[in-house]
Amino acid sequence: MLNLYDTRAIMVTPSIPVRIERIQSKVKKVIELHKKARDENYKLQMEKEQLLKTLKDGKAKIEDLEEQNKRIKLARSLQESGETSLDVKLKINEMVREIDKCIAYLNK
């Protein structure tokens, strides 16, 4: 049985307004944490987009440099073979004609 004059019983069970105040306080903390998490998420998404753009730009630069490297190697190999630029142009033209013949044959 609950003794109305027993102060321990009153201290153990907080009143409804106190409970409501505690709940409101906890809800405010949760809202603040949610806002911080949302802001952090937005910052991370922006950082991710920037890193993806940097990665894409880096890959494009690598592809360009690899293509340039191929051209330099080809030019050096042609120089070492002693062929003139006219000889190289003639070989390229001959290859283009062969490719055109292959395409014409495939279209038949």
CNS distance restraints for C-alpha pairs under 8 A (distance, minus, plus):
assign (resid   2 and name CA) (resid   6 and name CA) 7.81 0.50 0.50
assign (resid   2 and name CA) (resid   9 and name CA) 7.55 0.50 0.50
assign (resid   3 and name CA) (resid   9 and name CA) 7.93 0.50 0.50
assign (resid   6 and name CA) (resid  10 and name CA) 7.16 0.50 0.50
assign (resid   7 and name CA) (resid  11 and name CA) 6.24 0.50 0.50
assign (resid   8 and name CA) (resid  12 and name CA) 6.16 0.50 0.50
assign (resid   9 and name CA) (resid  13 and name CA) 6.45 0.50 0.50
assign (resid  10 and name CA) (resid  14 and name CA) 6.98 0.50 0.50
assign (resid  14 and name CA) (resid  18 and name CA) 6.12 0.50 0.50
assign (resid  14 and name CA) (resid  19 and name CA) 6.49 0.50 0.50
assign (resid  15 and name CA) (resid  19 and name CA) 6.32 0.50 0.50
assign (resid  16 and name CA) (resid  20 and name CA) 6.08 0.50 0.50
assign (resid  17 and name CA) (resid  21 and name CA) 6.08 0.50 0.50
assign (resid  18 and name CA) (resid  22 and name CA) 6.20 0.50 0.50
assign (resid  19 and name CA) (resid  23 and name CA) 6.16 0.50 0.50
assign (resid  20 and name CA) (resid  24 and name CA) 6.05 0.50 0.50
assign (resid  21 and name CA) (resid  25 and name CA) 6.10 0.50 0.50
assign (resid  22 and name CA) (resid  26 and name CA) 6.21 0.50 0.50
assign (resid  23 and name CA) (resid  27 and name CA) 6.07 0.50 0.50
assign (resid  24 and name CA) (resid  28 and name CA) 6.15 0.50 0.50
assign (resid  25 and name CA) (resid  29 and name CA) 6.35 0.50 0.50
assign (resid  26 and name CA) (resid  30 and name CA) 6.20 0.50 0.50
assign (resid  27 and name CA) (resid  31 and name CA) 6.13 0.50 0.50
assign (resid  28 and name CA) (resid  32 and name CA) 6.14 0.50 0.50
assign (resid  29 and name CA) (resid  33 and name CA) 6.11 0.50 0.50
assign (resid  30 and name CA) (resid  34 and name CA) 6.03 0.50 0.50
assign (resid  31 and name CA) (resid  35 and name CA) 6.18 0.50 0.50
assign (resid  32 and name CA) (resid  36 and name CA) 6.22 0.50 0.50
assign (resid  33 and name CA) (resid  37 and name CA) 6.07 0.50 0.50
assign (resid  34 and name CA) (resid  38 and name CA) 6.02 0.50 0.50
assign (resid  35 and name CA) (resid  39 and name CA) 6.11 0.50 0.50
assign (resid  36 and name CA) (resid  40 and name CA) 6.07 0.50 0.50
assign (resid  37 and name CA) (resid  41 and name CA) 6.00 0.50 0.50
assign (resid  38 and name CA) (resid  42 and name CA) 6.21 0.50 0.50
assign (resid  39 and name CA) (resid  43 and name CA) 6.25 0.50 0.50
assign (resid  40 and name CA) (resid  44 and name CA) 6.14 0.50 0.50
assign (resid  41 and name CA) (resid  45 and name CA) 6.12 0.50 0.50
assign (resid  42 and name CA) (resid  46 and name CA) 6.26 0.50 0.50
assign (resid  43 and name CA) (resid  47 and name CA) 6.17 0.50 0.50
assign (resid  44 and name CA) (resid  48 and name CA) 5.99 0.50 0.50
assign (resid  45 and name CA) (resid  49 and name CA) 6.19 0.50 0.50
assign (resid  46 and name CA) (resid  50 and name CA) 6.23 0.50 0.50
assign (resid  47 and name CA) (resid  51 and name CA) 6.12 0.50 0.50
assign (resid  48 and name CA) (resid  52 and name CA) 6.07 0.50 0.50
assign (resid  49 and name CA) (resid  53 and name CA) 6.16 0.50 0.50
assign (resid  50 and name CA) (resid  54 and name CA) 6.17 0.50 0.50
assign (resid  51 and name CA) (resid  55 and name CA) 6.03 0.50 0.50
assign (resid  52 and name CA) (resid  56 and name CA) 6.08 0.50 0.50
assign (resid  53 and name CA) (resid  57 and name CA) 6.10 0.50 0.50
assign (resid  54 and name CA) (resid  58 and name CA) 6.02 0.50 0.50
assign (resid  55 and name CA) (resid  59 and name CA) 6.14 0.50 0.50
assign (resid  56 and name CA) (resid  60 and name CA) 6.22 0.50 0.50
assign (resid  57 and name CA) (resid  61 and name CA) 6.16 0.50 0.50
assign (resid  58 and name CA) (resid  62 and name CA) 6.16 0.50 0.50
assign (resid  59 and name CA) (resid  63 and name CA) 6.21 0.50 0.50
assign (resid  60 and name CA) (resid  64 and name CA) 6.21 0.50 0.50
assign (resid  61 and name CA) (resid  65 and name CA) 6.12 0.50 0.50
assign (resid  62 and name CA) (resid  66 and name CA) 6.03 0.50 0.50
assign (resid  63 and name CA) (resid  67 and name CA) 6.18 0.50 0.50
assign (resid  64 and name CA) (resid  68 and name CA) 6.15 0.50 0.50
assign (resid  65 and name CA) (resid  69 and name CA) 5.95 0.50 0.50
assign (resid  66 and name CA) (resid  70 and name CA) 6.21 0.50 0.50
assign (resid  67 and name CA) (resid  71 and name CA) 6.39 0.50 0.50
assign (resid  68 and name CA) (resid  72 and name CA) 6.24 0.50 0.50
assign (resid  69 and name CA) (resid  73 and name CA) 6.13 0.50 0.50
assign (resid  70 and name CA) (resid  74 and name CA) 6.12 0.50 0.50
assign (resid  71 and name CA) (resid  75 and name CA) 6.07 0.50 0.50
assign (resid  72 and name CA) (resid  76 and name CA) 6.10 0.50 0.50
assign (resid  73 and name CA) (resid  77 and name CA) 6.07 0.50 0.50
assign (resid  74 and name CA) (resid  78 and name CA) 6.16 0.50 0.50
assign (resid  75 and name CA) (resid  79 and name CA) 6.20 0.50 0.50
assign (resid  76 and name CA) (resid  80 and name CA) 6.12 0.50 0.50
assign (resid  77 and name CA) (resid  81 and name CA) 6.23 0.50 0.50
assign (resid  78 and name CA) (resid  82 and name CA) 6.52 0.50 0.50
assign (resid  78 and name CA) (resid  83 and name CA) 6.03 0.50 0.50
assign (resid  78 and name CA) (resid  84 and name CA) 7.99 0.50 0.50
assign (resid  78 and name CA) (resid  88 and name CA) 7.76 0.50 0.50
assign (resid  79 and name CA) (resid  83 and name CA) 6.42 0.50 0.50
assign (resid  79 and name CA) (resid  84 and name CA) 7.79 0.50 0.50
assign (resid  83 and name CA) (resid  87 and name CA) 5.94 0.50 0.50
assign (resid  83 and name CA) (resid  88 and name CA) 6.79 0.50 0.50
assign (resid  84 and name CA) (resid  88 and name CA) 6.43 0.50 0.50
assign (resid  85 and name CA) (resid  89 and name CA) 6.12 0.50 0.50
assign (resid  86 and name CA) (resid  90 and name CA) 6.18 0.50 0.50
assign (resid  87 and name CA) (resid  91 and name CA) 6.25 0.50 0.50
assign (resid  88 and name CA) (resid  92 and name CA) 6.17 0.50 0.50
assign (resid  89 and name CA) (resid  93 and name CA) 6.10 0.50 0.50
assign (resid  90 and name CA) (resid  94 and name CA) 6.13 0.50 0.50
assign (resid  91 and name CA) (resid  95 and name CA) 6.23 0.50 0.50
assign (resid  92 and name CA) (resid  96 and name CA) 6.18 0.50 0.50
assign (resid  93 and name CA) (resid  97 and name CA) 6.22 0.50 0.50
assign (resid  94 and name CA) (resid  98 and name CA) 6.31 0.50 0.50
assign (resid  95 and name CA) (resid  99 and name CA) 6.19 0.50 0.50
assign (resid  96 and name CA) (resid 100 and name CA) 6.12 0.50 0.50
assign (resid  97 and name CA) (resid 101 and name CA) 6.21 0.50 0.50
assign (resid  98 and name CA) (resid 102 and name CA) 6.29 0.50 0.50
assign (resid  99 and name CA) (resid 103 and name CA) 6.21 0.50 0.50
assign (resid 100 and name CA) (resid 104 and name CA) 6.12 0.50 0.50
assign (resid 101 and name CA) (resid 105 and name CA) 6.08 0.50 0.50
assign (resid 102 and name CA) (resid 106 and name CA) 6.14 0.50 0.50
assign (resid 103 and name CA) (resid 107 and name CA) 6.19 0.50 0.50
assign (resid 104 and name CA) (resid 108 and name CA) 6.58 0.50 0.50
